[in-house]
Amino acid sequence: MQRCGINSFQLREDKDMQDALNAFTELSVKYQTAADGAEPVYKYR
């Protein structure tokens, strides 16, 4: 969501903010090209 322009999120009260922020680093590969210039995973084959 971050790569496609979503820049705000609303968490439920029972969710931890730090856990949500850490989730952005869980996936390091990109599946599609975008304006950020990151190489998509299929280019690594």
PQR file of N, CA, C, O and H, with PARSE charges and radii, in Angstrom:
ATOM      1  N   MET A   1       0.813  -1.192   0.000 -0.4000 1.5000
ATOM      2  CA  MET A   1       0.000   0.000   0.000 -0.0000 2.0000
ATOM      3  C   MET A   1       0.859   1.260   0.000  0.5500 1.7000
ATOM      4  O   MET A   1       0.506   2.269  -0.611 -0.5500 1.4000
ATOM      5  N   GLN A   2       1.957   1.187   0.673 -0.4000 1.5000
ATOM      6  CA  GLN A   2       2.834   2.354   0.751 -0.0000 2.0000
ATOM      7  C   GLN A   2       3.375   2.734  -0.622  0.5500 1.7000
ATOM      8  O   GLN A   2       3.508   3.921  -0.917 -0.5500 1.4000
ATOM      9  H   GLN A   2       2.243   0.367   1.169  0.4000 1.0000
ATOM     10  N   ARG A   3       3.689   1.761  -1.464 -0.4000 1.5000
ATOM     11  CA  ARG A   3       4.262   2.047  -2.781 -0.0000 2.0000
ATOM     12  C   ARG A   3       3.234   2.596  -3.763  0.5500 1.7000
ATOM     13  O   ARG A   3       3.617   3.194  -4.769 -0.5500 1.4000
ATOM     14  H   ARG A   3       3.581   0.796  -1.225  0.4000 1.0000
ATOM     15  N   CYS A   4       1.951   2.414  -3.506 -0.4000 1.5000
ATOM     16  CA  CYS A   4       0.950   2.889  -4.467 -0.0000 2.0000
ATOM     17  C   CYS A   4       0.291   4.191  -4.025  0.5500 1.7000
ATOM     18  O   CYS A   4      -0.726   4.591  -4.592 -0.5500 1.4000
ATOM     19  H   CYS A   4       1.640   1.929  -2.689  0.4000 1.0000
ATOM     20  N   GLY A   5       0.851   4.851  -3.028 -0.4000 1.5000
ATOM     21  CA  GLY A   5       0.391   6.188  -2.695 -0.0000 2.0000
ATOM     22  C   GLY A   5      -0.428   6.329  -1.427  0.5500 1.7000
ATOM     23  O   GLY A   5      -0.777   7.448  -1.051 -0.5500 1.4000
ATOM     24  H   GLY A   5       1.677   4.526  -2.567  0.4000 1.0000
ATOM     25  N   ILE A   6      -0.743   5.238  -0.760 -0.4000 1.5000
ATOM     26  CA  ILE A   6      -1.478   5.360   0.501 -0.0000 2.0000
ATOM     27  C   ILE A   6      -0.508   5.899   1.540  0.5500 1.7000
ATOM     28  O   ILE A   6       0.536   5.297   1.792 -0.5500 1.4000
ATOM     29  H   ILE A   6      -0.459   4.329  -1.065  0.4000 1.0000
ATOM     30  N   ASN A   7      -0.848   7.020   2.136 -0.4000 1.5000
ATOM     31  CA  ASN A   7       0.088   7.657   3.059 -0.0000 2.0000
ATOM     32  C   ASN A   7      -0.474   7.864   4.456  0.5500 1.7000
ATOM     33  O   ASN A   7       0.124   8.575   5.264 -0.5500 1.4000
ATOM     34  H   ASN A   7      -1.696   7.508   1.931  0.4000 1.0000
ATOM     35  N   SER A   8      -1.611   7.254   4.749 -0.4000 1.5000
ATOM     36  CA  SER A   8      -2.134   7.313   6.112 -0.0000 2.0000
ATOM     37  C   SER A   8      -2.908   6.030   6.397  0.5500 1.7000
ATOM     38  O   SER A   8      -3.499   5.424   5.503 -0.5500 1.4000
ATOM     39  H   SER A   8      -2.096   6.676   4.093  0.4000 1.0000
ATOM     40  N   PHE A   9      -2.888   5.644   7.644 -0.4000 1.5000
ATOM     41  CA  PHE A   9      -3.536   4.413   8.078 -0.0000 2.0000
ATOM     42  C   PHE A   9      -4.223   4.681   9.406  0.5500 1.7000
ATOM     43  O   PHE A   9      -3.775   5.516  10.193 -0.5500 1.4000
ATOM     44  H   PHE A   9      -2.408   6.136   8.370  0.4000 1.0000
ATOM     45  N   GLN A  10      -5.300   3.973   9.645 -0.4000 1.5000
ATOM     46  CA  GLN A  10      -5.957   4.067  10.938 -0.0000 2.0000
ATOM     47  C   GLN A  10      -6.003   2.670  11.531  0.5500 1.7000
ATOM     48  O   GLN A  10      -6.567   1.749  10.939 -0.5500 1.4000
ATOM     49  H   GLN A  10      -5.663   3.295   9.007  0.4000 1.0000
ATOM     50  N   LEU A  11      -5.407   2.521  12.698 -0.4000 1.5000
ATOM     51  CA  LEU A  11      -5.375   1.227  13.365 -0.0000 2.0000
ATOM     52  C   LEU A  11      -6.534   1.101  14.337  0.5500 1.7000
ATOM     53  O   LEU A  11      -7.007   2.084  14.909 -0.5500 1.4000
ATOM     54  H   LEU A  11      -4.949   3.268  13.178  0.4000 1.0000
ATOM     55  N   ARG A  12      -6.976  -0.136  14.507 -0.4000 1.5000
ATOM     56  CA  ARG A  12      -7.959  -0.387  15.555 -0.0000 2.0000
ATOM     57  C   ARG A  12      -7.296  -0.148  16.907  0.5500 1.7000
ATOM     58  O   ARG A  12      -6.074  -0.236  17.026 -0.5500 1.4000
ATOM     59  H   ARG A  12      -6.592  -0.934  14.043  0.4000 1.0000
ATOM     60  N   GLU A  13      -8.082   0.149  17.903 -0.4000 1.5000
ATOM     61  CA  GLU A  13      -7.541   0.440  19.230 -0.0000 2.0000
ATOM     62  C   GLU A  13      -6.795  -0.740  19.833  0.5500 1.7000
ATOM     63  O   GLU A  13      -5.903  -0.546  20.660 -0.5500 1.4000
ATOM     64  H   GLU A  13      -9.075   0.220  17.807  0.4000 1.0000
ATOM     65  N   ASP A  14      -7.146  -1.967  19.433 -0.4000 1.5000
ATOM     66  CA  ASP A  14      -6.501  -3.144  20.017 -0.0000 2.0000
ATOM     67  C   ASP A  14      -5.207  -3.528  19.299  0.5500 1.7000
ATOM     68  O   ASP A  14      -4.596  -4.540  19.645 -0.5500 1.4000
ATOM     69  H   ASP A  14      -7.870  -2.124  18.761  0.4000 1.0000
ATOM     70  N   LYS A  15      -4.777  -2.748  18.313 -0.4000 1.5000
ATOM     71  CA  LYS A  15      -3.544  -3.028  17.566 -0.0000 2.0000
ATOM     72  C   LYS A  15      -2.414  -2.113  18.029  0.5500 1.7000
ATOM     73  O   LYS A  15      -2.646  -0.973  18.432 -0.5500 1.4000
ATOM     74  H   LYS A  15      -5.273  -1.926  18.032  0.4000 1.0000
ATOM     75  N   ASP A  16      -1.193  -2.629  17.963 -0.4000 1.5000
ATOM     76  CA  ASP A  16      -0.018  -1.887  18.406 -0.0000 2.0000
ATOM     77  C   ASP A  16       0.593  -1.109  17.238  0.5500 1.7000
ATOM     78  O   ASP A  16       0.828  -1.670  16.167 -0.5500 1.4000
ATOM     79  H   ASP A  16      -1.004  -3.555  17.636  0.4000 1.0000
ATOM     80  N   MET A  17       0.844   0.162  17.446 -0.4000 1.5000
ATOM     81  CA  MET A  17       1.388   1.025  16.396 -0.0000 2.0000
ATOM     82  C   MET A  17       2.764   0.550  15.931  0.5500 1.7000
ATOM     83  O   MET A  17       3.032   0.521  14.730 -0.5500 1.4000
ATOM     84  H   MET A  17       0.654   0.618  18.315  0.4000 1.0000
ATOM     85  N   GLN A  18       3.630   0.180  16.860 -0.4000 1.5000
ATOM     86  CA  GLN A  18       4.974  -0.247  16.479 -0.0000 2.0000
ATOM     87  C   GLN A  18       4.933  -1.537  15.663  0.5500 1.7000
ATOM     88  O   GLN A  18       5.711  -1.691  14.721 -0.5500 1.4000
ATOM     89  H   GLN A  18       3.412   0.203  17.836  0.4000 1.0000
ATOM     90  N   ASP A  19       4.044  -2.461  16.005 -0.4000 1.5000
ATOM     91  CA  ASP A  19       3.889  -3.685  15.209 -0.0000 2.0000
ATOM     92  C   ASP A  19       3.468  -3.349  13.781  0.5500 1.7000
ATOM     93  O   ASP A  19       3.959  -3.951  12.826 -0.5500 1.4000
ATOM     94  H   ASP A  19       3.412  -2.336  16.770  0.4000 1.0000
ATOM     95  N   ALA A  20       2.569  -2.396  13.640 -0.4000 1.5000
ATOM     96  CA  ALA A  20       2.109  -1.999  12.311 -0.0000 2.0000
ATOM     97  C   ALA A  20       3.243  -1.375  11.507  0.5500 1.7000
ATOM     98  O   ALA A  20       3.389  -1.671  10.321 -0.5500 1.4000
ATOM     99  H   ALA A  20       2.170  -1.907  14.416  0.4000 1.0000
ATOM    100  N   LEU A  21       4.038  -0.529  12.121 -0.4000 1.5000
ATOM    101  CA  LEU A  21       5.167   0.092  11.423 -0.0000 2.0000
ATOM    102  C   LEU A  21       6.225  -0.939  11.052  0.5500 1.7000
ATOM    103  O   LEU A  21       6.816  -0.860   9.976 -0.5500 1.4000
ATOM    104  H   LEU A  21       3.920  -0.289  13.085  0.4000 1.0000
ATOM    105  N   ASN A  22       6.467  -1.898  11.927 -0.4000 1.5000
ATOM    106  CA  ASN A  22       7.444  -2.951  11.639 -0.0000 2.0000
ATOM    107  C   ASN A  22       7.004  -3.824  10.468  0.5500 1.7000
ATOM    108  O   ASN A  22       7.848  -4.398   9.779 -0.5500 1.4000
ATOM    109  H   ASN A  22       5.987  -1.963  12.802  0.4000 1.0000
ATOM    110  N   ALA A  23       5.720  -3.933  10.236 -0.4000 1.5000
ATOM    111  CA  ALA A  23       5.207  -4.766   9.145 -0.0000 2.0000
ATOM    112  C   ALA A  23       5.689  -4.273   7.783  0.5500 1.7000
ATOM    113  O   ALA A  23       5.772  -5.063   6.842 -0.5500 1.4000
ATOM    114  H   ALA A  23       5.034  -3.467  10.796  0.4000 1.0000
ATOM    115  N   PHE A  24       6.006  -2.991   7.657 -0.4000 1.5000
ATOM    116  CA  PHE A  24       6.498  -2.471   6.381 -0.0000 2.0000
ATOM    117  C   PHE A  24       7.841  -3.072   5.985  0.5500 1.7000
ATOM    118  O   PHE A  24       8.187  -3.077   4.804 -0.5500 1.4000
ATOM    119  H   PHE A  24       5.939  -2.349   8.421  0.4000 1.0000
ATOM    120  N   THR A  25       8.589  -3.569   6.934 -0.4000 1.5000
ATOM    121  CA  THR A  25       9.902  -4.139   6.629 -0.0000 2.0000
ATOM    122  C   THR A  25       9.872  -5.651   6.473  0.5500 1.7000
ATOM    123  O   THR A  25      10.905  -6.247   6.166 -0.5500 1.4000
ATOM    124  H   THR A  25       8.308  -3.565   7.894  0.4000 1.0000
ATOM    125  N   GLU A  26       8.727  -6.290   6.673 -0.4000 1.5000
ATOM    126  CA  GLU A  26       8.647  -7.748   6.596 -0.0000 2.0000
ATOM    127  C   GLU A  26       8.854  -8.270   5.182  0.5500 1.7000
ATOM    128  O   GLU A  26       9.416  -9.350   5.006 -0.5500 1.4000
ATOM    129  H   GLU A  26       7.888  -5.806   6.922  0.4000 1.0000
ATOM    130  N   LEU A  27       8.420  -7.541   4.188 -0.4000 1.5000
ATOM    131  CA  LEU A  27       8.577  -7.957   2.799 -0.0000 2.0000
ATOM    132  C   LEU A  27       9.572  -7.031   2.119  0.5500 1.7000
ATOM    133  O   LEU A  27       9.384  -5.815   2.082 -0.5500 1.4000
ATOM    134  H   LEU A  27       7.963  -6.663   4.331  0.4000 1.0000
ATOM    135  N   SER A  28      10.628  -7.618   1.584 -0.4000 1.5000
ATOM    136  CA  SER A  28      11.651  -6.784   0.959 -0.0000 2.0000
ATOM    137  C   SER A  28      11.611  -6.838  -0.567  0.5500 1.7000
ATOM    138  O   SER A  28      12.289  -6.047  -1.223 -0.5500 1.4000
ATOM    139  H   SER A  28      10.782  -8.605   1.613  0.4000 1.0000
ATOM    140  N   VAL A  29      10.834  -7.751  -1.145 -0.4000 1.5000
ATOM    141  CA  VAL A  29      10.767  -7.857  -2.600 -0.0000 2.0000
ATOM    142  C   VAL A  29       9.556  -7.103  -3.120  0.5500 1.7000
ATOM    143  O   VAL A  29       8.550  -6.958  -2.425 -0.5500 1.4000
ATOM    144  H   VAL A  29      10.284  -8.394  -0.613  0.4000 1.0000
ATOM    145  N   LYS A  30       9.666  -6.631  -4.338 -0.4000 1.5000
ATOM    146  CA  LYS A  30       8.565  -5.922  -5.003 -0.0000 2.0000
ATOM    147  C   LYS A  30       8.047  -6.815  -6.123  0.5500 1.7000
ATOM    148  O   LYS A  30       8.840  -7.444  -6.823 -0.5500 1.4000
ATOM    149  H   LYS A  30      10.483  -6.749  -4.902  0.4000 1.0000
ATOM    150  N   TYR A  31       6.747  -6.880  -6.302 -0.4000 1.5000
ATOM    151  CA  TYR A  31       6.164  -7.755  -7.315 -0.0000 2.0000
ATOM    152  C   TYR A  31       5.850  -7.042  -8.618  0.5500 1.7000
ATOM    153  O   TYR A  31       5.662  -7.688  -9.649 -0.5500 1.4000
ATOM    154  H   TYR A  31       6.103  -6.369  -5.733  0.4000 1.0000
ATOM    155  N   GLN A  32       5.792  -5.719  -8.581 -0.4000 1.5000
ATOM    156  CA  GLN A  32       5.492  -4.946  -9.781 -0.0000 2.0000
ATOM    157  C   GLN A  32       6.426  -3.746  -9.854  0.5500 1.7000
ATOM    158  O   GLN A  32       6.982  -3.309  -8.846 -0.5500 1.4000
ATOM    159  H   GLN A  32       5.944  -5.194  -7.744  0.4000 1.0000
ATOM    160  N   THR A  33       6.585  -3.228 -11.050 -0.4000 1.5000
ATOM    161  CA  THR A  33       7.362  -2.001 -11.191 -0.0000 2.0000
ATOM    162  C   THR A  33       6.550  -0.817 -10.683  0.5500 1.7000
ATOM    163  O   THR A  33       5.322  -0.874 -10.628 -0.5500 1.4000
ATOM    164  H   THR A  33       6.133  -3.583 -11.869  0.4000 1.0000
ATOM    165  N   ALA A  34       7.238   0.242 -10.317 -0.4000 1.5000
ATOM    166  CA  ALA A  34       6.575   1.457  -9.843 -0.0000 2.0000
ATOM    167  C   ALA A  34       7.521   2.632 -10.066  0.5500 1.7000
ATOM    168  O   ALA A  34       8.651   2.453 -10.520 -0.5500 1.4000
ATOM    169  H   ALA A  34       8.236   0.287 -10.362  0.4000 1.0000
ATOM    170  N   ALA A  35       7.060   3.807  -9.752 -0.4000 1.5000
ATOM    171  CA  ALA A  35       7.851   5.014  -9.964 -0.0000 2.0000
ATOM    172  C   ALA A  35       9.068   5.102  -9.050  0.5500 1.7000
ATOM    173  O   ALA A  35       9.958   5.918  -9.294 -0.5500 1.4000
ATOM    174  H   ALA A  35       6.142   3.952  -9.383  0.4000 1.0000
ATOM    175  N   ASP A  36       9.127   4.282  -8.005 -0.4000 1.5000
ATOM    176  CA  ASP A  36      10.270   4.354  -7.090 -0.0000 2.0000
ATOM    177  C   ASP A  36      11.522   3.693  -7.649  0.5500 1.7000
ATOM    178  O   ASP A  36      12.587   3.790  -7.040 -0.5500 1.4000
ATOM    179  H   ASP A  36       8.404   3.620  -7.807  0.4000 1.0000
ATOM    180  N   GLY A  37      11.421   3.024  -8.790 -0.4000 1.5000
ATOM    181  CA  GLY A  37      12.581   2.438  -9.442 -0.0000 2.0000
ATOM    182  C   GLY A  37      13.059   1.117  -8.872  0.5500 1.7000
ATOM    183  O   GLY A  37      14.068   0.584  -9.334 -0.5500 1.4000
ATOM    184  H   GLY A  37      10.555   2.945  -9.285  0.4000 1.0000
ATOM    185  N   ALA A  38      12.369   0.575  -7.888 -0.4000 1.5000
ATOM    186  CA  ALA A  38      12.768  -0.709  -7.303 -0.0000 2.0000
ATOM    187  C   ALA A  38      12.587  -1.829  -8.331  0.5500 1.7000
ATOM    188  O   ALA A  38      11.600  -1.849  -9.066 -0.5500 1.4000
ATOM    189  H   ALA A  38      11.550   1.009  -7.513  0.4000 1.0000
ATOM    190  N   GLU A  39      13.538  -2.751  -8.378 -0.4000 1.5000
ATOM    191  CA  GLU A  39      13.467  -3.874  -9.312 -0.0000 2.0000
ATOM    192  C   GLU A  39      12.429  -4.887  -8.834  0.5500 1.7000
ATOM    193  O   GLU A  39      12.468  -5.300  -7.675 -0.5500 1.4000
ATOM    194  H   GLU A  39      14.341  -2.734  -7.782  0.4000 1.0000
ATOM    195  N   PRO A  40      11.504  -5.295  -9.700 -0.5600 1.5000
ATOM    196  CA  PRO A  40      10.531  -6.313  -9.312  0.2800 2.0000
ATOM    197  C   PRO A  40      11.199  -7.685  -9.211  0.5500 1.7000
ATOM    198  O   PRO A  40      12.235  -7.930  -9.830 -0.5500 1.4000
ATOM    199  N   VAL A  41      10.604  -8.559  -8.439 -0.4000 1.5000
ATOM    200  CA  VAL A  41      11.199  -9.860  -8.134 -0.0000 2.0000
ATOM    201  C   VAL A  41      11.437 -10.702  -9.392  0.5500 1.7000
ATOM    202  O   VAL A  41      12.400 -11.467  -9.427 -0.5500 1.4000
ATOM    203  H   VAL A  41       9.763  -8.361  -7.936  0.4000 1.0000
ATOM    204  N   TYR A  42      10.596 -10.588 -10.420 -0.4000 1.5000
ATOM    205  CA  TYR A  42      10.782 -11.415 -11.613 -0.0000 2.0000
ATOM    206  C   TYR A  42      12.059 -11.060 -12.380  0.5500 1.7000
ATOM    207  O   TYR A  42      12.535 -11.867 -13.178 -0.5500 1.4000
ATOM    208  H   TYR A  42       9.814  -9.966 -10.391  0.4000 1.0000
ATOM    209  N   LYS A  43      12.611  -9.893 -12.157 -0.4000 1.5000
ATOM    210  CA  LYS A  43      13.864  -9.510 -12.819 -0.0000 2.0000
ATOM    211  C   LYS A  43      15.078 -10.227 -12.225  0.5500 1.7000
ATOM    212  O   LYS A  43      16.154 -10.229 -12.823 -0.5500 1.4000
ATOM    213  H   LYS A  43      12.224  -9.238 -11.508  0.4000 1.0000
ATOM    214  N   TYR A  44      14.904 -10.832 -11.057 -0.4000 1.5000
ATOM    215  CA  TYR A  44      16.005 -11.548 -10.411 -0.0000 2.0000
ATOM    216  C   TYR A  44      16.154 -12.969 -10.924  0.5500 1.7000
ATOM    217  O   TYR A  44      17.110 -13.650 -10.553 -0.5500 1.4000
ATOM    218  H   TYR A  44      14.029 -10.830 -10.572  0.4000 1.0000
ATOM    219  N   ARG A  45      15.249 -13.434 -11.757 -0.4000 1.5000
ATOM    220  CA  ARG A  45      15.297 -14.816 -12.258 -0.0000 2.0000
ATOM    221  C   ARG A  45      16.387 -14.986 -13.263  0.5500 1.7000
ATOM    222  O   ARG A  45      16.575 -16.082 -13.791 -0.5500 1.4000
ATOM    223  H   ARG A  45      14.473 -12.880 -12.058  0.4000 1.0000
TER
END
